[in-house]
Each structure stands twice: as C-alpha cells, then as structure tokens.
Amino acid sequence: MTMSNSAEGLNEDQPLISENNNHVVRRVVKVTLLFMGIAVLALVIHNNANPFASFLPTSYDFYTSFSAESSSSEVGDLMLDKVLKNASMKDRTVILTTLNDAWAEPNSVLDLFLHSFRIGNQTKWLLNHLVIICLDEKAYARCLASHPHCYDLRSRGDNFTNEAFFMTPNYLKMMWTRIDLLASILQMGYNFVFTDADVMWFRDPFPRFYSNADFQIACDRYVGNPDDVNNLPNGGFTYVISNNRTIPFYKFWYKSREHYEGKHDQDVLNEIKSHPFIKKIGIRMKFLDTAYFGGFCEPSKDLNLVCTMHANCCVGQPNKVHDLKILLEDWTKFTSLPPNTNEPSPSSWTVPDYCRASFGHHK
C-alpha cells in the first residue's frame, strides 16, 4: 500500500493516540515532575543545612526544629507580654532579672540589687523598667511586696525554689530556662538588658553601650578589643536588640545545649561564638569593657567610670552577700566625698573578700 493510500484510509474522527496511551503519557509526566520536585527540594535542603555541617550530622533537622521547640511558650504568653509592656521604655526596651526564693530572702541578694539602683548615679529611674522574673512561689510573693513589675515563671511550667548550686543539674536547667525565655522575649519584639541580681548598678549603662551592635555582653576577662572573640563573656549581663539576627542566634544558642551536654550557657556561648552560623546570620556582637562593666573576676579599676559590678567568680550565696555589702559600702564612701575635697578618693574596690577564697582566684 502506498503512503498516499494509507493517509487516505485514516478516519479524521479517530485520535492519533489511543485513550490508553494518553493515560500512560500523563502518568509518565507526573512521575517526571515528582522526581524533579524532589531533586529541587533536596538541593534547597542541602544549601540551607550547609552552615551546620560541621556542627551536627542532622543539620537540617537541627535548624528547622528551632521554631517548633519554643512555639508552645513564646508568643502566646499574654501574661508575660502584659508585664513587659507595662515596664518597657518607649523603644520597647526592658531590664530583666531572675529571682528564686534563696535570693529573695530579706537582706539578701534582691535587697542589695534594688538598693544599688537607689544609690547609683542616675539609676533610680531605671527601676521603672525592671521586670523581675520569679522562679518560684516565694520569690513571686516577695517581688510583689517590693517591686511593681513581677512575672511568675511557673506559668510556663518551671519552678526553682532552692538555691541552685554552681554546675548542679538544677543550676544548668535554670540557666538554660533563662536562655529559652530570653529567646521568647526577643521574638515578642522587646529589646532587653538582662542582668543577674548579683550585679550592682552604679551608673546608667546605656551611654556606654555600642550603637552599632545587636548583642553586647559583659566579660569575665576582657582582652582590650570589643570585637575580639577571645574575650571571655559572662552571660550575667547582656544588652540585646530584637531583630532577625538576635532571634535565630538565641534559638541556636539554646539548641546548642544538646550538643554540649553538661555545660552551662556561658560555656556553650564560648564554643559557638565563632561558629559559621553566627557569621551567616550576620549578628553584630560586642564584648563590654570591664572598665565600665566589671566584676570580681576582673574588677573595674576606676570608680569614676564604673557602671556595674558583678559578683562573678564567687560560689555560695553567703559569700556573695558578704562581699556585695562591702561593695555597696565602697560606693557609698566614694559618693559621699565632697566634690572639691582634697581627700584622695578610692580608685578601686576592697573586694573580692570571701569570694576570692570561694572561687580560688586572686586579684
């Protein structure tokens, strides 16, 4: 049969491809598109996970678990948001500290902490913006009796009644609960200065903060350069701006506890501060000079400059309380001198005293 005869013999109403063949083609196209989609998704996952490749084998799961892990306790906490809103400055900045029963006892750490604001140089107004995060029932009751802005952490399911001794499981849990809570507060859109209650406030610290930083932290040891990651940070005093760099940073910090089991937040920060993920998110980190933000590890040397002093490098509440009382006495003596007196003013502190022996450090 010739080609022309064959063409003439075709029925114009008959499809060139049968219904069965058409069904097969559609299935082939669907399967092809499915495999192409899987390949693209795998490429995206690989690119997103790459910053964590040196951290954990299941780096993508590690990254994507950030939001799921803290979603139950962050944005929806209306009680916390109400307290923060009442205490915040116009730019949504608050000052935060944590308190448990052991530190809330009369004539103990809380009383000394609040007293430092009252006798400091232009620090009393800052008490209007201080939120005390209470870790147990007694601390909450004591806070309500002495301060207007109190938050009961038990509403999140946590309770820390007794003194948490350094590096005990209860201490570690309390430190990491703090980091988790701070991540939530950042996600709620608040900037904060976090201060341990054993940090005494003598001057308004805000003029000493860097204007171009997202995250600023005090140091146990300061090497002279605010950008040097070799500084030894202390998580007991931080100033943090809420933005799209600090929120993932705090979540990464909190999640990193799983990889560095048995370490507290400060040690883990030392481990991750140079991690590729920190560079990827572009967080601007500064380490605060101990000349202004000192502590018993490395005391501020000039009382004319000091903003805060921390009872760090000190173990045991009685030791802290004893030395903090001396610290406040030193400050009172310094500020009581007439401005034009010929008497030499003290250039530094007479502490640490008991704390030196408790931690085995020296001046």
SVG drawing of the C-alpha trace seen along z (x, -y; Angstrom):
<svg xmlns="http://www.w3.org/2000/svg" viewBox="-15 -72 61 74">
<polyline fill="none" stroke="black" stroke-width="0.4" points="0.0,0.0 1.4,-3.4 1.8,-6.2 -0.9,-8.3 -3.4,-5.4 -2.6,-4.9 -3.3,-8.6 -6.5,-8.5 -7.6,-5.4 -7.4,-7.3 -10.6,-8.3 -10.5,-12.0 -12.5,-11.5 -10.1,-8.8 -7.4,-10.2 -3.8,-9.8 -3.1,-8.4 -5.4,-6.0 -7.0,-6.7 -4.8,-4.0 -1.6,-5.6 -2.8,-9.0 -3.2,-7.8 0.3,-6.3 1.8,-9.6 0.1,-11.6 1.5,-9.2 5.0,-9.5 4.8,-13.3 3.5,-13.3 6.3,-10.9 8.9,-13.0 7.6,-16.2 7.6,-14.5 11.2,-13.4 12.2,-16.9 10.4,-18.4 12.2,-16.0 15.6,-16.9 14.9,-20.7 13.8,-20.2 16.9,-18.1 19.1,-20.9 17.3,-23.5 17.7,-21.4 21.4,-20.9 22.0,-24.6 20.1,-25.5 21.8,-22.9 25.3,-23.6 26.1,-26.1 25.5,-23.4 27.5,-20.7 30.4,-20.9 28.0,-21.0 25.6,-18.1 25.1,-15.3 21.4,-16.0 22.0,-19.7 18.7,-20.4 16.6,-18.9 18.6,-20.8 17.9,-24.1 14.2,-23.6 13.5,-22.4 14.1,-26.0 10.6,-27.3 8.8,-24.0 10.7,-23.7 9.8,-27.0 6.4,-27.7 4.5,-26.4 5.9,-29.1 6.8,-32.2 4.4,-34.5 1.2,-33.2 2.2,-34.2 -0.1,-37.1 0.8,-37.4 4.4,-37.9 3.6,-40.4 1.4,-42.4 4.2,-42.7 6.8,-43.6 4.5,-46.2 3.9,-47.9 7.6,-48.1 9.0,-48.9 10.6,-52.1 9.3,-53.9 11.5,-51.8 10.3,-48.6 13.4,-48.1 13.1,-46.4 15.6,-45.4 15.2,-41.8 16.5,-39.8 15.6,-36.4 14.9,-35.6 14.3,-32.5 13.4,-32.0 17.0,-31.7 18.0,-35.2 14.6,-36.8 15.2,-36.4 15.2,-39.7 18.7,-41.4 19.9,-39.0 20.7,-39.5 17.4,-41.1 17.5,-43.8 21.1,-44.6 20.3,-44.6 17.4,-47.1 19.4,-49.2 22.2,-49.7 19.7,-51.3 18.6,-53.7 22.1,-54.9 23.6,-54.8 24.4,-57.8 21.2,-58.5 20.0,-54.9 16.9,-55.1 14.6,-55.8 15.7,-52.5 13.7,-50.6 10.6,-51.7 11.7,-49.5 12.9,-46.5 11.0,-43.2 11.8,-40.6 11.2,-37.1 10.3,-34.9 11.2,-31.2 9.0,-30.1 6.1,-31.0 8.0,-32.6 10.1,-34.7 6.9,-35.9 5.3,-36.9 8.4,-38.7 8.6,-40.5 5.0,-41.7 5.7,-43.2 8.7,-45.2 8.5,-45.9 5.8,-46.8 6.8,-44.6 6.9,-40.9 6.4,-37.8 5.7,-34.3 7.7,-31.9 5.6,-29.0 3.0,-29.9 5.4,-28.3 5.7,-25.1 9.1,-25.8 9.8,-26.0 13.2,-26.6 12.7,-27.0 16.0,-26.2 19.4,-27.8 20.9,-26.3 24.5,-25.5 27.0,-26.1 27.0,-23.4 24.5,-21.1 21.7,-19.8 19.2,-22.3 21.7,-25.1 22.1,-24.1 18.4,-23.7 17.8,-27.2 20.5,-28.7 19.0,-27.1 15.5,-28.0 16.7,-31.6 18.1,-31.5 14.8,-29.9 12.8,-32.7 15.0,-35.4 14.6,-34.0 10.8,-34.2 11.1,-37.8 13.1,-38.8 10.5,-37.1 7.8,-39.2 9.6,-42.3 11.3,-43.5 14.9,-44.6 16.4,-43.9 19.2,-44.4 19.5,-41.1 21.2,-41.4 21.8,-38.8 20.5,-40.0 24.1,-39.9 25.1,-42.7 25.1,-46.1 24.1,-49.1 26.1,-52.3 25.6,-54.3 23.2,-54.3 24.9,-51.8 23.1,-52.9 25.6,-55.7 28.3,-53.0 26.6,-50.6 27.6,-50.4 25.1,-51.9 26.0,-49.6 25.6,-46.2 22.9,-43.6 24.2,-41.7 26.5,-43.0 27.8,-41.0 30.0,-41.6 33.2,-39.7 34.9,-37.7 38.2,-38.6 38.4,-41.5 41.4,-41.5 41.1,-45.1 39.1,-44.8 35.3,-44.8 35.3,-42.7 37.8,-40.1 36.1,-36.7 38.9,-35.7 37.2,-37.8 35.7,-35.5 32.0,-36.5 29.7,-36.4 26.0,-35.8 25.0,-37.6 24.9,-41.0 23.7,-41.4 22.1,-44.1 20.2,-42.7 18.2,-44.3 15.3,-42.3 15.7,-41.7 16.1,-39.0 19.7,-38.3 19.3,-38.0 16.2,-35.8 17.8,-33.0 21.0,-33.5 19.3,-32.9 17.5,-29.9 20.7,-28.5 22.4,-29.1 19.6,-27.3 19.5,-24.3 23.3,-24.0 22.9,-22.8 22.1,-19.4 25.5,-19.1 27.4,-20.4 25.7,-18.3 26.6,-19.2 27.8,-22.8 26.0,-25.9 25.0,-28.7 28.2,-30.8 30.5,-27.9 28.4,-27.0 28.5,-30.6 32.3,-30.4 32.0,-27.3 29.6,-28.7 30.7,-32.4 32.9,-31.7 30.6,-29.1 29.8,-29.6 26.1,-30.0 26.9,-33.1 28.7,-34.6 25.9,-33.5 23.2,-35.4 25.4,-38.5 24.9,-39.2 26.9,-42.2 28.4,-41.2 30.3,-43.3 32.2,-42.5 31.9,-45.1 34.9,-46.6 35.4,-45.6 36.5,-49.2 32.7,-50.0 31.1,-46.6 33.3,-44.9 33.1,-42.0 35.0,-40.1 36.7,-38.1 38.2,-41.4 37.1,-44.4 36.6,-47.8 39.7,-49.8 38.2,-53.3 35.1,-54.2 34.7,-57.3 33.9,-55.1 32.2,-52.0 28.6,-51.3 28.0,-47.9 29.9,-45.4 29.1,-41.7 29.7,-39.2 31.0,-36.6 33.9,-34.2 32.1,-33.6 30.5,-30.5 27.9,-30.4 25.2,-32.9 26.7,-33.9 30.0,-34.8 28.2,-36.9 26.0,-38.7 29.0,-39.5 31.1,-40.9 28.3,-42.7 27.6,-44.6 31.3,-45.7 30.9,-46.7 28.0,-48.9 29.9,-50.4 32.8,-51.2 30.5,-53.0 28.7,-54.9 32.1,-56.2 33.1,-57.2 29.9,-59.2 29.8,-60.8 33.1,-62.7 32.6,-66.4 33.2,-67.3 36.1,-69.7 37.6,-67.7 41.4,-67.3 40.9,-63.8 42.1,-61.1 39.1,-59.2 39.3,-55.4 40.3,-54.4 39.1,-50.8 37.3,-48.3 38.1,-46.4 36.5,-43.3 36.6,-40.4 37.0,-39.2 35.1,-36.0 34.5,-35.4 38.2,-35.2 38.6,-32.1 35.3,-30.6 36.4,-30.5 40.2,-30.2 41.0,-33.3 43.2,-36.2 43.4,-39.9"/>
</svg>
